[in-house]
Amino acid sequence: MKDRFELGRQLISNQLKAVKFKLKYKRLQKKSLADLQTFTILEECGLENVSTSPKYNNACNQQLTYPEVAIKLYQLKDVYCNIEGANFVTEDLKYVFIEEFPYISCEDANYKAGLVVRHDTQFAYIKNIKKSQVRRFDSVFFLGGNGSFNFYHWMIELVPKLLLITNEMLQEKGIDTIVVHKCVQKIDNYQWLLTQCSKHLPSAKIVYVDANDILFAENLLFINTFNQTLYHQRKGVDGYQTTTIFNCSNIDAYRQLLKCAADKLTTTPVTGNIGNSLNQLDIKYNKIFVLRNEDSVSRYNNRRYNQQEVFSFFKKEGFIGVYPDQLSLSEQIQLFQNADFIVGPTGASWSNLIFASKGMKAISWLPSQLQYFDTYCSLANLLGVDMRFLQYKTENEDIHSAYQLDLNEVIELYKQMK
C-alpha cells in the first residue's frame, strides 16, 4: 500500500513539474539553420578531413573521414537571440532555427543553450521573451554561439570567423556593429584575440552584451561554425562518432596570424606565473606540465586530482610546471610552439595545440564517461602532434567530479613515448 502511495505521489509530482515547465517556457517549432536559404557561400565544401578518437596507450585509435562543410554567411531578418546560443527565434515566436552539428543526428545531440532550454526533433522550448526587456539592434554581425564564454569555443570556434569577413562585406549588408559576449571585455586573453582578428575591420563597432540579454535584430549576419565541437551529446551513444570538425585552411591562417602577433610581443623574456613561483618565464622550455589552479575553478568544474604526486614525477624528468590561465595568450603561444613534450589534464588550455610544432608529443587523460571525446586528439592529428591518453574514473557520475590518477599508468605511458 505504501509503495502504491509513493508511486502515485511521484506521478502527481511529475505532472505538476511538467505543467510548471510549460507555463514557464514557450514551445516553438524547431528548424535547422541549414533549412534557411538566405545565405551567401563564402567558401565551398573543402576536401575530406579526418577526426580521431583518443589514442589510449599504444592501442589503435579510430579514424573517420568527413567533408569540410561549406562556409555560409546567413542573413536573418527580425529575430531574437542570446549571445550564449547559436539559435534564432522568429519575431512571431513560431519558429526557432538551431545550428546543428552536421554529422550527428538530432536524436543524439542536445542543443540546450542560449534561448533554448529543451528540444526534440520537432519542437523546442525557449525562455519566455518579455519584449520590454529586449535589447534591440538594427543590424549586427553575431559573434556569439554555444559556449561563447568558454576559452575553447571563443578561441577555436568563434574568433576565426572574423577572418572571413571584410569591411566591404559589412557595408554591403548594412552592418556596422559586431556583438560579442561581455566576458570578452573583462578577460584580457579573450580581448587580445578579438583585437588581433578584427584589425581589418576598423569601421565595425564592437558591442558587448550580457549573458542574460535577449537581443532582437532587424538584420542579423551569422557565419556557420566550421570549426566546431558538438556542444552536448545525449547519453547512451555507443561507439565513436565524429563530434569535432575543423577547416584546415582557416586553422592554418588563424595560427599564422596569432603566431606573428605573439612574436612581436615576446622577443624578450617575459614575466609569468609559473609552477614553483618562478618570476621569469623562459619561453624556450621544451618540457611543460600543465598545472591546474584549483583555487580559481568553480565548484561545478571541480576535477581535483592527485596533481602534486603526478607533477613530482615529471618535475624529476625535467618538466616545468605552468599555470596557462595565469599567462598572457602570447606567452601561451610561445610555450606551445617551442615545446617538445606537454603533459596535463584535459581542459581548454589544450586549445593552444593549434600553435604546436609538428612532431610534438603530448599526454592527457579523460574520464571514462568521455572516452570518445575527440576535440584535442583530432586537433593534434591535424597538426602532426603525437597525443595519447589515459582514462580515469570519477568519484561519482559527474564528469567534473574529483578523481585519482594511477601514477604507475602515467609513468608507463611516458616511458613508451619519451
QUISULLIN-V743740 format. One record per run of one state. SS is the DSSP state (@ for helix, = for strand, . for the rest). FROM is the first residue (numbers start at 1). LEN is the number of residues. If there is no record, write none. Layout:
((SS,FROM,LEN) (SS,FROM,LEN))
//
This chain:
((.,1,1) (@,2,23) (=,25,8) (@,33,3) (.,36,3) (=,39,5) (.,44,4) (=,48,5) (.,53,3) (=,56,1) (.,57,6) (=,63,5) (.,68,3) (=,71,11) (.,82,5) (=,87,4) (.,91,4) (=,95,4) (.,99,7) (@,106,3) (=,109,1) (.,110,3) (=,113,1) (.,114,2) (=,116,4) (.,120,3) (=,123,5) (.,128,3) (@,131,3) (.,134,1) (=,135,8) (.,143,8) (@,151,14) (.,165,2) (@,167,6) (.,173,4) (=,177,5) (.,182,1) (@,183,4) (.,187,1) (@,188,10) (.,198,7) (=,205,5) (.,210,5) (=,215,9) (.,224,4) (=,228,2) (.,230,3) (=,233,1) (.,234,10) (=,244,2) (.,246,2) (@,248,18) (.,266,4) (=,270,1) (.,271,3) (=,274,1) (@,275,3) (.,278,3) (=,281,1) (.,282,5) (=,287,4) (.,291,16) (@,307,10) (.,317,3) (=,320,3) (.,323,1) (@,324,3) (.,327,2) (@,329,10) (.,339,2) (=,341,4) (.,345,3) (@,348,8) (.,356,5) (=,361,7) (@,368,3) (.,371,4) (@,375,9) (.,384,2) (=,386,7) (.,393,1) (=,394,1) (.,395,8) (=,403,1) (.,404,3) (@,407,11) (.,418,1))
//
